[in-house]
Amino acid sequence: SLVSAFSLLGTSPELPVCDPDSGEPEPTVEPDPDPDPEPEPGPCAATQIEKSYDIANVGVTSDAALYGEDDSFLYFAIGTHAPLVTHVHTQHSVFIDGNSDGEWDYQLLSTYFTDGGDPTDVPVVIGADRDGNLLPSNEEPFITYLNGAPGSLDTNLKDSSVITMVFPAAAMPMLLNLYPRFAFGVQTIGYFGSVDNLGTTTSADGFPELAEQTMSYNVRNPSLTFTVGEGDDAVPAYLAFSSDGTVIDVTTDLSSYTRDRALGGPKGIMMVHTHNVTGQQVQTIPLPSGIDGVVIA
């Protein structure tokens, strides 16, 4: 199996499935005989299958402590309350505020290659700025595989309740200049156009924006650095081969950890067990006691 480790910064409750007649969540209790006037319906998923866009957890990590900020990558994990039937049906986006002005400057987006007509089976991650220009340039965009690896490595893309997105920090230059700590939010869109937000919102004209409350993380000084291997052989704990007793070392920058901002729940560690059965691929655990710790995968 494969295992990856992230700082847990986002938690979101499960959405109900809409009543097929009203488009509103099906009631779970007896209706109020004297309701408030014109109650607003809550968000809901169109069908159980579409719930692969329903955000459960969000994690993030950086390998800057291993390779230096100029060569570092950002890794995001998005867990959902239902499995992804196919990558074509759900779009995942991470919106990043690169200069702390409250507006997103970069979008990391899951998409797929096409042959001019039908989508092909190559799910990828691309980056774009607020004006729609690809990162780092339209001429030479940086493209990574969804789940961080090509199809020659089984990353369990289908019937899975978690995806990961990897992108170089250097392609987002604001993060390596004045503002290594960035605010971010996640937005997912389902097959029927339903939207789930964690740290994001949608404007009146349908444009995604960051919400007032967001998550935050420092790419230059990651709060938690996860590695496997010893000394010079240590590598990021991302798509690491896992078996009974696999050890992941956790090094904590306590100052950075206290400044990380979580949304919807407490901070901690988000473990992604790629080949666990559907619904049991994400494990969340509290930060180990002390400054540094060891996680037994």
C-alpha positions in Angstrom: 0.0 0.0 0.0 0.9 3.7 -0.2 0.8 6.3 2.6 1.1 10.1 2.6 1.0 12.5 5.5 -0.3 16.1 5.7 -1.1 18.8 8.3 -4.8 18.6 8.9 -6.3 22.1 8.6 -9.8 21.6 7.2 -12.8 19.7 8.5 -16.3 19.9 7.0 -19.6 18.1 7.9 -21.4 15.7 5.6 -24.1 17.2 3.3 -27.5 15.5 3.1 -29.0 14.3 -0.1 -31.6 16.6 -1.5 -35.3 15.7 -1.5 -35.9 14.8 -5.2 -39.1 16.8 -5.3 -38.1 20.0 -3.6 -34.3 20.2 -4.1 -33.9 20.7 -0.4 -32.4 18.3 2.2 -34.7 15.5 3.3 -35.8 16.2 6.9 -34.3 14.0 9.7 -36.8 15.2 12.4 -40.4 16.0 12.6 -41.2 19.4 10.8 -41.7 22.4 13.1 -45.5 23.1 13.2 -44.7 26.8 13.6 -41.6 27.5 11.5 -39.9 30.8 11.1 -41.2 32.7 8.0 -39.5 31.8 4.7 -36.7 29.5 6.1 -33.7 29.2 3.9 -32.9 25.7 2.6 -29.6 24.3 3.5 -27.0 23.0 1.0 -27.5 19.4 -0.3 -26.2 17.0 -2.8 -28.3 16.2 -5.8 -27.7 12.4 -5.5 -25.7 10.0 -3.4 -23.4 9.4 -6.3 -22.7 13.1 -6.7 -21.5 13.4 -3.1 -17.9 12.8 -4.2 -17.7 16.6 -4.1 -18.7 16.7 -0.4 -15.6 17.9 1.4 -14.7 16.0 4.6 -11.0 17.0 5.3 -8.3 19.1 3.9 -4.6 18.7 4.5 -1.4 20.4 3.3 2.3 19.9 3.5 5.5 21.2 2.0 8.9 19.7 1.5 10.8 23.0 1.9 12.6 21.7 5.0 14.2 19.0 2.9 14.9 20.7 -0.4 14.8 24.4 0.2 12.0 26.8 -0.7 13.1 27.3 -4.3 12.8 23.6 -5.1 9.9 22.9 -2.8 6.5 21.5 -3.7 3.2 22.0 -2.0 1.0 19.0 -1.4 -2.7 19.2 -0.8 -5.1 16.4 0.2 -8.9 16.6 -0.1 -11.0 13.9 1.5 -14.7 13.6 0.7 -17.7 12.0 2.3 -18.3 9.7 -0.7 -16.1 8.0 -3.3 -15.0 9.6 -6.5 -16.6 7.4 -9.2 -14.5 9.1 -11.9 -12.2 12.1 -11.9 -14.3 13.6 -14.8 -17.3 14.1 -12.5 -15.7 16.2 -9.8 -13.6 19.3 -10.0 -11.3 20.2 -7.1 -9.7 23.6 -6.7 -7.4 25.2 -4.1 -7.5 29.0 -4.0 -4.4 30.7 -2.6 -4.0 34.3 -1.4 -0.4 35.1 -2.3 -0.2 38.6 -0.9 -2.5 38.6 2.1 -5.0 41.1 0.6 -8.0 38.8 1.1 -8.4 37.8 -2.6 -7.0 34.7 -4.2 -4.1 35.0 -6.6 -3.5 31.4 -7.6 -5.8 28.5 -8.3 -4.7 24.9 -8.4 -7.3 22.9 -10.4 -7.9 19.2 -11.1 -8.7 18.6 -14.8 -7.9 16.1 -17.5 -6.3 16.0 -21.0 -8.7 15.7 -23.9 -8.2 14.5 -27.5 -10.3 17.3 -28.9 -13.6 15.6 -28.1 -14.0 13.1 -25.3 -11.9 13.3 -22.1 -9.0 10.8 -21.9 -7.9 9.0 -18.9 -5.1 11.4 -17.8 -6.2 13.4 -14.8 -3.9 16.2 -14.0 -3.4 19.3 -11.9 -2.7 22.8 -13.4 -2.3 26.2 -11.9 -3.6 29.6 -13.0 -3.5 33.1 -11.8 -6.6 35.3 -11.2 -6.5 36.4 -14.8 -6.6 32.9 -16.1 -3.0 32.7 -17.1 -1.4 29.3 -16.6 1.5 28.9 -14.1 4.3 29.7 -14.4 3.5 30.8 -18.0 1.1 30.1 -20.8 4.0 29.1 -23.0 5.4 26.5 -20.6 2.7 25.6 -18.0 3.6 23.2 -15.2 1.4 20.2 -15.2 1.4 17.4 -12.6 -0.6 14.2 -12.3 -3.6 14.1 -10.0 -2.5 12.0 -7.0 1.1 12.9 -7.9 2.0 9.9 -10.2 1.2 8.6 -13.7 -1.0 5.6 -14.3 2.0 3.2 -14.1 1.7 3.6 -10.3 -1.7 2.6 -8.9 -2.9 5.6 -6.8 -6.5 4.3 -6.6 -8.0 7.2 -8.5 -11.5 5.6 -8.9 -13.8 4.6 -6.2 -11.7 6.6 -3.8 -12.7 9.1 -1.1 -9.5 11.2 -1.3 -7.4 12.9 -3.9 -4.0 14.7 -3.7 -2.7 17.6 -5.6 1.0 18.5 -6.0 2.5 21.7 -7.4 5.8 23.5 -7.3 5.9 26.6 -5.0 8.3 28.4 -7.4 5.4 28.5 -10.0 3.6 30.8 -7.5 6.3 33.5 -7.0 4.4 35.5 -4.4 4.8 32.7 -2.0 8.6 32.8 -2.1 8.9 36.6 -1.9 7.2 38.5 0.9 4.4 36.2 1.9 5.5 32.6 2.6 2.4 32.3 4.9 -0.7 32.2 2.7 -4.4 31.9 3.3 -6.3 29.3 1.2 -9.6 27.7 0.7 -10.9 24.7 -1.2 -13.9 24.5 -3.5 -15.3 21.4 -5.2 -17.9 21.1 -8.0 -20.0 18.0 -8.5 -21.3 16.4 -11.7 -24.6 18.3 -11.6 -22.9 21.6 -10.7 -23.3 21.4 -7.0 -20.6 23.4 -5.1 -19.1 22.7 -1.7 -16.9 25.3 0.0 -14.3 25.2 2.8 -12.7 28.7 3.2 -14.3 29.8 -0.1 -17.5 31.2 -1.4 -19.2 32.0 -4.7 -19.9 35.6 -5.7 -23.3 36.8 -7.0 -21.9 36.5 -10.6 -20.7 32.9 -9.9 -17.0 33.7 -9.5 -15.2 31.8 -6.7 -13.7 33.9 -3.9 -12.0 33.3 -0.6 -14.4 33.5 2.4 -13.8 35.7 5.5 -12.6 32.6 7.3 -9.8 30.6 5.6 -7.1 28.1 6.4 -3.4 29.3 6.5 -0.1 27.7 6.0 3.6 28.6 5.7 5.3 27.1 2.6 8.8 28.3 3.6 8.6 27.1 7.2 6.2 24.2 7.2 4.7 23.5 10.6 4.9 19.7 10.3 7.5 18.0 8.1 6.8 14.3 7.4 9.6 12.1 6.2 10.5 8.4 5.7 14.1 7.2 5.7 17.1 8.2 7.7 19.6 11.0 7.4 20.5 11.9 3.8 18.1 9.2 2.6 15.0 10.9 4.1 12.3 11.8 1.5 8.9 13.3 1.9 6.2 11.0 3.3 4.2 11.2 0.1 3.2 8.0 -1.8 5.6 6.1 0.5 5.3 2.4 0.4 3.6 1.2 3.6 3.5 -2.0 5.5 3.0 -3.0 9.1 5.3 -0.9 11.2 6.2 1.7 8.6 7.6 4.7 10.5 6.9 8.3 9.5 9.0 10.9 11.3 7.3 14.2 12.1 9.4 17.3 12.7 7.5 20.3 14.1 8.2 24.0 13.7 6.2 24.9 16.8 6.1 28.7 16.0 4.7 27.9 12.5 2.3 25.3 13.9 0.7 27.8 16.3 0.2 30.2 13.5 -1.4 27.8 11.1 -5.1 28.4 11.0 -7.5 25.5 10.8 -11.2 25.7 9.7 -14.1 23.6 10.9 -12.2 21.5 13.4 -8.9 21.2 15.3 -5.4 21.0 13.7 -3.6 17.7 13.6 -2.3 15.1 11.2 -4.1 13.8 8.1 -2.9 10.4 6.9 -3.9 9.2 3.5 -3.8 5.4 3.1 -4.2 5.1 -0.7 -5.2 1.5 -0.9 -7.4 1.2 2.1 -11.0 0.3 1.5 -13.2 3.2 0.3 -14.3 5.4 3.2 -11.3 4.3 5.4 -8.5 6.0 3.4 -8.2 9.1 5.6 -7.0 8.9 9.2 -6.9 12.0 11.4 -4.8 11.9 14.5 -3.8 14.5 17.1 -0.3 16.0 17.1 2.1 13.7 19.0 3.2 15.0 22.4 6.4 17.0 22.5 8.0 19.0 19.7 9.0 16.1 17.5 7.1 12.8 17.1 6.9 9.5 15.3 3.7 8.2 13.6 3.3 4.5 13.1 1.5 4.0 9.7 
